[in-house]
Amino acid sequence: LRLGRALAARSPLPLASTGLPPRFHRLCEVYDLSADERTLLGGLLLLRTSHAFAHVKLGSHVSYGGGGGLYASSSKPAVTLCSILGCPLSSLATLQRPERRHVKQGVVLQGQQLLAEVPALQPEAVLLLLGLPLSESQLFNIEKADAMKVLVEEPGFERPAAAAAAAAAAQAAEPQ
């Protein structure tokens, strides 16, 4: 619960060099994520990039001091993640529905079993959210995804030649 309170208390900080909100917030806006889905996306990012949720990664028994663990079964990492983040399991199910744009575009990769697996994030989305450089092939992988809008709106961002040519061809092919 401390993590949830800390995330709620933190206000969006603009990027000093651009005046834009952080990429995480802009990506959430692009994909029209609810508050719970934003929290879950942040949890998935932390899960992917740190040891903050090692209990979820290992599917282990989570315990907070004198009481027992949250769940008797250690095989339900999705339930454990939702419990840690204070989000209902239904929000995790909604986040990974196949008809959602971020799932169709491969930004969120569905788990095969709702309770036994947590969804994954596309490696390119992780790099984008962390502000790390993407190679030309990685940029090509997200070229047609709405996640690319987050990069394109940043001043000074230049698409690699192959990606720019593909974008120009796609734009020319769209009916006016």
N, C-alpha and C positions, 0 to 999 in steps of 0.2 A: 504494500500500500504506500510505502514511502516513495517508491519510484513513481507511482501514479500521481501523488501529490506534487512531487518535484516537477514532473512533466506539465501538470496543469498550471503550476505557479509560474513556470518559465514563459516569458512572452517571446514572440517571434523577433529575432534580431535581424535587422537588414544587413546585407552584405556590404561592408564598408566601400568596396571598390565599385559597386554597381547601383547601390540604393534599392536593390530588389530584396524581397523577402528571401529567406533561405530556400534552397532547392527542394528540401523536404516539403515545405509548405506549398510551394508552387506545384510540385508533383501531385500532392493530395488534391489541390484545386483542379488541376488538369483532369484528374480521374474522378472528381466529384465524390470523394470519400467522406463518409460520416465521421463524427467525432470518435466513435469506438473503432472504426476501421483505420483511422489515422493512428490511434494508439496501438492497434495491432500491427500496422505497417512499421511503426517505430520499434516495436518489440521484435519483429522479424529482422529488422536491420541490426538491432543490437545482438540478436541471436546469431546472425551471420558474421558479425564483425568483432565480437568480444566474448569474454567468458562470463558476462553478466548473468546469463541464463544457462549456466552449465547444468543445472538441475533439469532443465527442459531438454537440453541437448542429449543428456544421458538417459532421460526418461526415469530419473531416480526419484526416490522418496524425498519430498521436500518437507522440512520441519522448521518451525520457528520457535525455538526455545522450549519451554516446559511442556507444551502439548504435543500431540501426535502430528504426523504429517498431514498435508492437505488431502491426500488421497491414499487409500490403502494399496491401490494398484500402481505399479511403477511403469505401466505400459500405456499411459495416456498423456503424452506430452502436450497435446493440444489443450486438454482440459487444464493441465498445470499452467500453461502459458496464459490462458484466459483468466485463470484464478489470480495469478501474480499481477496481471495488468488490470484486473478489475473489470473485465469486459465479458459480456455473455458469450457463450459458445455459439449462439445463433449469429452473432456478428462475424465470427470467424468463418462460419458456413457461408454467410452472405458475401464476405470478402473474396472467397474463392469460387463463387458460382461461375460456370463456364461462359455464361452470356455477358459477364462484366467485361468492359473494354480493357481494363488492365490485365485481365486473365487472357482474353483473346489475343492481346498484343504481347503476351509472354513476360510481362513485368512481374506478375505474381504467378508462380508455378504451383498448381494445385497439388495438395497431398492426396494420396490414393485412398486413405481412410481418415475420416474426419477426426476421430479421437486418437488414433495411433500415430498420426503424422501431423506435423505443422507444414503449412505451405512454405515454399522457398521463394527467394527473390532472384530474379535474373541477375547474373554477375555484372552485366553492364549497368543495371539499375543501381546496384550497390556502389559501383565506382562513381556513377553520376551523383548519387546522394552524398557520398563522402567527399566530393570535390576532387577526386583523383583523375588523372588524365586517362582518356580512352584512346585506344589505338584506332587506326583507320578501319580495321575490320570490325572492331567493337562499335564504332559509330555507325557503320553500315548495318549492323544488326538491329540498331534502334532507329534507323533512319525513318521508317514508316510508322513508328509508334508515336503516340502522343507525348511520350516522355522526351522526345527530341525537342518539343516546343520549349521545354525548360532551358535547354542549352541555347537554342536559337535566339531567345529573347535577351541573352546576356551580351552586353557590349563587348566587342572584341572577339567573339566566338567566330571562328571560320571553319566551315565545313571542309573536309578533305576534298580534293578534286573529284574523286570517284563518287563520293556521296553527294556533292553539289550537282554533278551531272545527272545522277539518278533523280534527285529532287526536282531539278529543272524539267527533266523528261516527264516525270509524274505530274507536275503542275501543268505542263503543256497538254497532256492527255486528258485532263479534267475538262468536262463540258462547262462552258461559261454561262 
